[in-house]
Amino acid sequence: MVGFIGLGIMGRPMARNLLRAGFPLVVFSRSRGPVEDLVKEGALSSDSPKGVAERSEVIITMLPDSPEVKEVILGKEGVIQGAKPESVVIDMSSINPLVTQEIAKTLEGKGVKMLDAPVSGGEAGAIQGTLAIMVGGEEEVFRDCMEIFKTMGKNIVRVGGIGAGGFAKLVNQMIVAINIAAIGESFSLGVKAGLDPQIIYEAIRGGLAGSQVLEAKAPMIFRRNFKAGFKIKLHQKDLYNALSTAKDLGVPIPLSSFVQQAFISLMTEGRGEEDHSALATFFEKMAKVEIKSI
């Protein structure tokens, strides 16, 4: 039995892909709607993380941030209270990797193994089962869980020991955020010069400036479609974790620091629930332009 805790924008389709692949599934989430939807498709439900762990050999968590993951795994009704020795906890959330290492050490004391396996690919990747999955933990445990990972992702790489997945995800999130910022800043210049952003996009996408970020986010910006596939408030959180980790490691990350502040600016305008592609509007506002097709 596989347990899945956290059925938000990403978690629900990830859990559904496990179910459709034939894995028996027990689920828990604070929101009852997604639980009820999956129960209709054949999943079992539990009333607590502890209950999920009692019925599962592998327990997956997909939660917003470090405090939620700690509470769900280590809290008084948490996974650790119900997990059996030799069971495996896979945290697929994007959290501070130093917290991941702390949680893993506590679980180890109960004979429970852990992998950290944050993902990239957004809601579309979660639905399609094409996520990039960055895994930290023991090689043997990683191999044992590969069939589970294959139901949710296509690019699945073990990057090192426990916490390594989280460090890799921070690198990923820094690059994505800086890329979106670059799109917003540069296309603002192009629009100010009187060019159609769609034409700029067609001209540059096949060259060195082309990227998966450009392909996924530029069309959303042009259409003014900021419906969240990945929310501003969550990307800001990831950059905060990157800054915190960088401080601990003595690594200056000035570009990520600037973009994190830009995200905070948008959040103070009440836009934290919008897609992170809306970061482009931060630059539009300064340039007094709008990046949309003519």
C-alpha positions in Angstrom: 0.0 0.0 0.0 1.2 3.5 -0.8 0.1 6.4 1.3 -0.2 10.0 -0.1 -0.5 13.1 2.1 -1.3 16.5 0.6 -3.6 16.7 -2.4 -3.2 20.3 -3.6 -2.5 21.5 -7.2 0.4 19.1 -7.5 -0.4 16.3 -5.1 -3.9 15.4 -6.4 -2.8 14.6 -10.0 0.3 12.8 -8.7 -1.8 10.6 -6.4 -4.2 10.0 -9.3 -1.4 8.8 -11.5 -0.3 6.3 -8.8 -3.9 5.0 -8.6 -4.2 4.7 -12.3 -0.9 2.8 -12.5 -2.4 0.1 -10.2 -0.9 1.0 -6.9 -3.3 0.6 -3.9 -3.6 4.0 -2.3 -4.6 5.5 1.0 -4.8 9.3 1.1 -5.1 12.2 3.6 -5.5 15.9 3.0 -6.9 18.8 5.0 -9.3 19.5 2.1 -11.9 16.9 1.9 -12.8 17.5 -1.7 -9.7 16.0 -3.3 -9.9 13.0 -0.9 -13.5 12.3 -1.9 -12.6 12.6 -5.6 -9.8 10.0 -5.2 -12.0 7.7 -3.1 -14.5 7.6 -6.0 -11.7 6.4 -8.2 -10.7 3.6 -5.8 -8.5 5.1 -3.1 -8.9 4.6 0.6 -9.1 7.5 3.0 -7.6 8.1 6.4 -8.3 10.7 9.1 -4.7 11.4 10.0 -1.1 11.1 8.7 -0.6 8.5 11.5 -3.5 6.5 10.0 -1.9 6.7 6.5 1.4 5.4 7.8 -0.2 2.5 9.7 -1.6 1.1 6.5 1.3 1.9 4.1 4.8 0.6 3.3 5.6 3.8 1.4 4.3 7.2 2.5 4.5 10.2 0.2 4.1 13.8 1.4 3.5 16.7 -0.9 3.1 19.8 1.2 3.7 23.6 1.1 6.8 24.1 3.2 9.1 22.9 6.0 6.7 23.6 9.0 3.9 21.6 7.4 6.2 18.7 6.5 7.6 18.6 10.1 4.2 18.6 11.6 2.8 15.9 9.3 5.8 13.6 9.7 6.9 14.3 13.3 3.8 15.7 14.9 1.7 13.9 17.6 -0.6 12.5 14.9 2.2 12.3 12.4 3.6 9.7 10.2 6.3 8.7 12.7 3.6 7.6 15.1 2.2 5.0 12.8 5.1 4.1 10.5 6.4 0.5 10.6 10.1 -0.2 10.7 11.6 -0.5 7.2 8.8 1.6 5.7 9.8 4.5 3.5 8.8 8.1 3.7 9.2 10.1 0.4 8.9 13.8 0.9 8.2 15.3 -2.5 7.7 18.8 -1.1 10.0 21.7 -1.8 11.5 22.6 1.6 14.7 23.6 3.3 17.0 20.6 2.8 18.6 21.1 6.2 15.1 20.5 7.7 14.9 17.4 5.5 18.1 16.0 7.0 16.8 16.7 10.5 13.5 14.8 9.8 15.4 11.9 8.2 17.6 11.6 11.3 14.5 11.4 13.6 12.9 8.8 11.4 16.0 6.7 11.3 15.8 6.4 15.1 12.5 4.6 14.5 13.9 2.4 11.8 12.1 4.3 9.0 13.9 5.2 5.8 13.5 8.5 3.9 14.0 9.9 0.5 13.6 13.6 -0.4 12.3 13.9 -4.0 11.1 17.4 -4.9 9.7 17.9 -8.4 9.7 20.3 -11.3 7.2 20.6 -14.1 4.3 22.4 -12.6 0.6 21.3 -12.7 0.9 20.2 -16.3 3.8 17.9 -15.5 1.9 16.5 -12.5 -1.2 15.8 -14.6 0.8 14.2 -17.5 3.2 12.3 -15.3 6.2 13.9 -16.8 7.7 15.6 -13.8 11.4 16.0 -13.3 12.2 14.3 -9.9 15.4 15.1 -8.0 16.0 12.4 -5.4 18.2 12.4 -2.3 18.8 9.3 -0.2 20.3 5.8 -0.1 20.8 4.2 -3.5 19.1 1.0 -2.6 16.0 2.7 -1.3 15.9 4.9 -4.4 16.0 1.7 -6.6 13.2 0.1 -4.6 11.0 3.1 -5.2 11.7 3.6 -8.9 8.4 2.1 -10.1 6.5 4.6 -7.9 8.5 7.5 -9.3 8.0 6.3 -12.9 4.2 6.8 -12.5 4.7 10.5 -11.7 7.8 11.6 -13.7 10.0 11.0 -16.7 13.4 12.5 -15.7 14.2 10.8 -12.4 17.7 11.3 -11.0 19.3 10.4 -7.7 21.6 13.4 -7.0 23.1 12.3 -3.7 22.4 11.5 -0.1 19.4 12.7 2.0 18.8 16.4 1.4 20.5 16.4 -2.0 17.2 16.4 -3.8 16.2 19.6 -1.9 19.5 21.3 -2.8 19.0 20.4 -6.5 15.5 21.8 -6.3 16.7 25.1 -4.9 19.1 25.3 -7.9 16.2 24.6 -10.2 14.0 27.2 -8.6 16.7 29.9 -8.7 17.2 29.3 -12.4 13.5 29.3 -13.3 12.8 32.5 -11.3 15.8 34.3 -12.8 14.7 33.2 -16.3 11.2 34.6 -15.8 12.6 37.8 -14.5 14.8 38.0 -17.6 11.8 37.5 -19.8 9.9 40.3 -18.0 12.8 42.7 -18.2 13.9 42.1 -21.8 10.4 41.9 -23.3 9.5 45.1 -21.6 12.4 46.7 -23.5 11.2 45.2 -26.7 7.6 46.3 -26.3 8.8 49.8 -25.3 10.6 49.9 -28.6 7.4 49.2 -30.4 7.9 45.5 -31.2 5.2 42.7 -31.0 6.4 40.3 -28.2 5.0 37.4 -30.1 7.3 38.2 -33.0 10.3 38.7 -30.7 9.5 35.2 -29.2 9.4 33.6 -32.7 12.7 35.3 -33.6 14.7 34.2 -30.5 13.2 30.9 -29.4 15.5 28.8 -31.6 18.6 30.6 -30.5 20.7 30.6 -27.3 18.0 32.6 -25.5 15.5 29.8 -26.0 14.6 27.7 -23.0 11.8 25.6 -21.5 11.0 28.5 -19.3 10.6 30.8 -22.4 8.4 28.1 -24.1 6.1 27.6 -21.1 5.8 31.1 -19.7 6.1 33.7 -22.5 2.8 32.6 -24.2 1.1 32.9 -20.8 2.4 36.4 -20.4 1.3 37.4 -23.9 -2.2 36.1 -23.2 -2.3 37.7 -19.8 -3.1 34.2 -18.4 -1.8 34.1 -14.8 -3.9 31.2 -13.6 -1.6 29.4 -11.3 0.3 26.3 -12.4 2.8 27.3 -9.8 1.9 30.1 -7.4 4.0 33.3 -6.8 3.8 32.7 -3.0 5.3 29.2 -3.3 8.1 30.3 -5.6 8.9 33.2 -3.2 9.0 30.5 -0.4 11.5 28.5 -2.4 13.7 31.5 -3.0 13.5 32.3 0.7 14.7 28.7 1.4 17.5 29.2 -1.1 18.6 32.5 0.6 18.5 30.8 4.0 20.6 27.9 2.8 23.0 30.1 0.9 23.6 32.1 4.1 24.4 28.9 6.0 26.8 27.8 3.3 28.4 31.2 2.8 27.2 31.5 -0.9 26.2 35.0 -2.2 23.1 34.8 -4.5 22.3 38.4 -5.4 20.1 37.7 -8.5 17.9 35.3 -6.5 17.7 37.8 -3.7 16.4 40.5 -6.1 13.8 38.2 -7.6 12.6 37.1 -4.2 12.0 40.7 -3.3 10.1 41.2 -6.6 7.9 38.3 -5.7 7.2 39.8 -2.2 6.3 43.1 -3.9 3.7 41.3 -6.0 2.4 39.4 -2.9 1.8 42.8 -1.1 -0.4 43.7 -4.0 -2.5 40.6 -3.3 -1.1 38.5 -6.2 0.4 35.6 -4.3 -2.1 33.1 -5.7 -1.2 34.0 -9.4 1.2 32.0 -11.6 4.8 32.9 -11.2 4.8 34.0 -14.8 3.1 37.2 -13.4 6.6 38.2 -12.2 6.9 39.8 -15.6 4.4 42.4 -14.6 6.8 43.7 -12.0 9.0 44.9 -14.8 6.1 46.0 -16.9 5.0 48.4 -14.2 8.4 50.0 -14.0 8.6 50.4 -17.8 4.9 51.4 -18.1 4.2 48.8 -20.8 2.2 45.6 -21.1 3.8 42.5 -22.7 0.9 41.3 -24.9 0.6 40.5 -28.6 -0.4 43.4 -30.8 
